[in-house]
Amino acid sequence: MPAARESLLDAAYTALARRAWSAVRMVDVAAVAGVSRQTLYNEFGSKDGLARALVRREADAYLAGVERALGAHADARERLVATAEWTASAARSNVLVRAMLTGCWSERLPSPTLSAVPSSSAVPAQRRADGPLPSPADFVALVRDRAVVAMSPSRAESGELARTCELVVRLALSCVAAPPGEGGVTDLVKAALASPHRGSGVPGSREVI
């Protein structure tokens, strides 16, 4: 029941915005979604299963935003700037994304283990949610590799490009942990990419001295 599942996840996310996860009740989530409590348990198995599914969905949504940012511009540097901007804005607006990217889970949030858990669910989406969840280091690698695939014109250039992309991702994450002042992540990333050494790692870029 994909539609019911999404409604339940929406209801769980809304409940989390209002109260600590420990105070969120399954019966209330089901009521807000307009489905029976049995439907909720059929989809997620337990409250822990619901938490894993919610985290998995927000992780997927963040990575989908990365893909959009990488495809939004023709210029390679602008793609990286857009990716960094998306990372910072997603972390500001979504407490689960922020926790996943930084590894800092407050007491208000669900904090499912990142390792896979035993799953007997008949729901494919839940079996995936019960699998491994990405760590902060995993996100760095996932975003870096997506950026390389989006921009690398040849394997010969991918080594330096990968280092440049990882620098941008880590710079964006530093802005999540310690928000910068005027100019924000945009100016910081543009300055980093303007250096002669880093500029040479971006396909089609011009070095700025």
C-alpha positions in Angstrom: 0.0 0.0 0.0 2.4 2.7 -1.2 -0.1 5.6 -0.7 -0.9 4.5 2.9 2.8 4.0 3.6 3.6 7.6 2.5 0.7 9.0 4.5 1.9 7.2 7.6 5.5 8.5 7.1 4.2 12.0 6.6 2.1 11.7 9.8 5.1 10.3 11.7 7.3 13.2 10.5 4.7 15.8 11.5 4.4 14.2 14.9 8.1 14.3 15.3 8.1 18.1 14.7 5.7 18.5 17.6 7.0 16.2 20.2 9.9 13.9 21.0 9.9 10.6 19.3 9.5 8.7 22.6 6.2 10.5 23.0 4.9 9.7 19.5 2.2 7.1 19.6 1.5 4.6 16.9 -2.2 4.9 17.3 -2.0 8.7 16.8 0.2 8.3 13.7 -2.4 5.9 12.2 -5.3 8.2 13.0 -3.6 11.3 11.4 -2.9 9.2 8.3 -6.5 8.0 8.2 -5.7 4.3 8.3 -6.1 1.6 10.9 -3.4 0.8 13.4 -3.2 -2.7 11.9 -2.3 -1.2 8.6 0.5 0.7 10.3 1.9 -2.5 11.8 1.5 -4.4 8.6 3.6 -1.8 6.8 6.3 -1.2 9.5 6.1 -4.1 12.0 6.9 -1.9 15.0 7.7 1.6 16.1 11.4 0.9 15.5 10.5 -0.2 12.0 8.6 3.0 11.4 11.6 5.0 12.6 13.9 3.1 10.2 11.6 3.7 7.3 11.3 7.4 8.2 15.1 7.8 8.3 15.5 5.8 5.1 12.9 8.0 3.3 14.6 11.2 4.4 18.0 9.9 3.4 16.7 9.0 -0.1 15.1 12.4 -0.4 18.3 14.2 0.5 20.2 12.1 -2.1 17.5 12.8 -4.7 18.1 16.5 -4.0 21.8 16.0 -4.6 21.0 14.5 -8.0 18.8 17.5 -8.9 21.5 19.9 -7.8 24.1 18.1 -10.0 21.8 18.3 -13.0 20.7 21.9 -12.6 23.7 23.5 -14.2 26.0 23.0 -17.2 29.0 24.5 -15.5 30.9 22.0 -13.3 31.7 24.5 -10.5 28.1 25.6 -10.3 27.0 22.0 -9.9 29.3 21.6 -6.9 28.1 24.9 -5.4 24.5 23.9 -5.9 25.2 20.6 -4.2 26.8 22.3 -1.2 23.9 24.8 -1.0 21.4 21.9 -1.1 23.3 20.0 1.7 23.3 23.1 3.9 19.6 24.0 3.3 18.4 20.4 3.7 20.1 20.1 7.0 18.7 23.4 8.2 15.1 22.4 7.3 15.1 18.7 8.2 16.2 17.6 11.6 16.6 14.0 10.4 18.8 15.0 7.5 20.9 17.1 9.9 21.3 14.1 12.3 22.2 11.7 9.5 24.8 14.0 8.0 26.5 14.9 11.3 25.9 11.8 13.4 24.4 13.9 16.2 21.1 12.5 17.2 19.3 14.5 20.0 17.1 12.8 22.6 14.0 14.1 20.7 14.8 12.0 17.6 14.6 8.4 16.8 18.1 6.9 16.6 17.9 3.6 14.8 21.1 1.5 14.6 22.9 2.0 11.3 23.5 -1.7 10.9 20.9 -4.0 9.3 18.3 -5.5 11.6 16.5 -8.9 11.2 13.5 -8.4 8.9 10.6 -10.7 8.2 8.6 -8.0 6.5 6.6 -8.9 3.4 6.8 -5.2 2.3 9.8 -4.6 0.0 10.2 -1.0 1.1 10.4 -2.1 4.7 12.9 -4.8 4.0 15.1 -2.1 2.5 14.6 0.2 5.5 15.6 -2.7 7.7 18.9 -3.0 5.9 21.9 -0.8 6.6 21.4 2.9 7.0 24.0 5.4 5.8 26.5 6.9 8.2 27.9 10.4 7.9 31.0 8.9 6.2 28.7 7.0 3.8 27.0 10.2 2.8 30.3 11.8 2.0 31.2 8.9 -0.3 27.7 8.8 -1.9 27.6 12.5 -2.7 31.2 12.5 -3.9 30.7 9.6 -6.2 27.5 11.0 -7.6 29.3 14.2 -8.4 32.2 12.4 -10.0 29.8 10.4 -12.2 27.9 13.6 -13.2 31.1 15.5 -14.2 34.0 13.2 -15.0 34.7 13.4 -18.8 37.3 10.6 -18.5 38.7 8.1 -15.9 42.0 9.9 -16.2 40.6 13.0 -14.5 38.4 11.2 -11.9 41.1 11.0 -9.2 41.7 14.7 -8.7 38.0 15.4 -9.4 37.0 13.0 -6.6 39.3 14.8 -4.2 37.8 18.1 -5.2 34.2 16.8 -4.9 35.0 15.4 -1.4 36.4 18.7 -0.3 33.2 20.4 -1.3 31.0 17.9 0.5 33.1 18.1 3.7 33.1 21.9 3.5 29.3 21.9 3.2 29.1 19.5 6.2 31.3 21.9 8.2 28.8 24.6 7.5 26.0 22.4 8.8 27.8 21.9 12.1 29.0 25.5 12.4 26.9 27.8 10.1 29.0 30.5 8.4 28.3 34.2 8.4 27.4 36.5 5.4 27.8 34.7 2.1 27.3 31.4 3.7 28.3 28.1 2.1 28.1 29.6 -1.4 31.1 32.0 -0.9 33.1 29.4 0.9 32.8 26.8 -1.8 33.4 29.3 -4.6 36.6 30.4 -2.9 37.8 26.8 -2.4 37.1 26.0 -6.1 38.8 29.2 -7.2 42.2 28.1 -5.9 44.6 27.1 -8.7 45.1 23.6 -7.3 41.4 22.8 -6.8 40.2 24.5 -10.0 42.3 22.1 -12.0 40.3 19.2 -10.7 37.0 20.4 -12.1 36.3 19.6 -15.7 36.0 22.6 -17.9 36.8 25.0 -15.0 39.0 28.1 -15.3 41.6 28.7 -12.6 41.1 31.9 -10.7 44.2 33.4 -9.0 
